[in-house]
Amino acid sequence: MQANVFAFWSMARYSDGDISGALSYTEEALRNAIHTGSPRMIAMVHARASRAHAKAGDLRASQRAEDAAFTVYDRAGNPDDEPACVYWVSRAELHSWAASNASDLNDPRRALAHYAAIATPHQAETHDDDAYPRSRALRLSREADAHLSLRDVDAAVHTADQAVQAMGGVTSARGTTVLTGLRTKLRAHQQLPAVREFLDRTV
């Protein structure tokens, strides 16, 4: 579907720092998504727009698009009734994107609120952490980073440990890039026994 293709290109553009190009693609994606009548497709496009605005540091625009994504998702029904390419779009995914927006906008408390929402039972829907362990590990590492931004080192290490377990344990986590940035930041706190032990285990 063209909406999905345009949304993909939007992500590619904002990932490269081209916010103007990203937003042009989301405008085209939204026009096409509305024609599909798919709440999941439309929500996904709004979420892409919110990510682009967050990357640009535009809090208001990001939150407007974020709110629009959650609002339209409230109309979503059975994934089988929508385009197959958006089977993975869920409320949990929207919260994950919103958490990333908050982190990009230097609001770790709001990021943690969205991560907490993902963990609540009614958010489960089609989001299956067991089926996507690397995605869960990445999300947990970002959650740990948010804790670290608030100087809650104990919570950061605890969540980082969960990320390691999500990847299958220390052996599987070694050599991956998921925890690389987090480990670098934790080194500033390696005088703490829990941090030192975590760094030693995951080297």
Summary of the structure (lengths in Angstrom):
residues: 203
radius of gyration: 17.8
end to end distance: 43.3
largest distance: 56.9
contacts: 663
relative contact order: 0.08
helix: 75%
strand: 0%
